[in-house]
């Protein structure tokens, strides 16, 4: 079953810290969003394996925009 990690705030993707195929656990940092010169961590709400990364550095994010798909 696929699960999606969404942006929790607007801003720019500063970096993605996981790779496709990598296993992640609930609470693990998967990306960082830069909002008003502040970097905030995006944590996985699920355990799983990264199936697809939908964003790249400096992509503009809106609240609830999909970032990463886990399986």
Beta strands, then each sheet from edge to edge (+ up, - down):
strand 1: 3-6
strand 2: 11-16
strand 3: 23-24
strand 4: 29-35
strand 5: 38-43
strand 6: 48-53
strand 7: 60-61
strand 8: 66-70
sheet 1: 1+ 8- 6+ 3-
sheet 2: 5+ 4- 2+ 7-
end
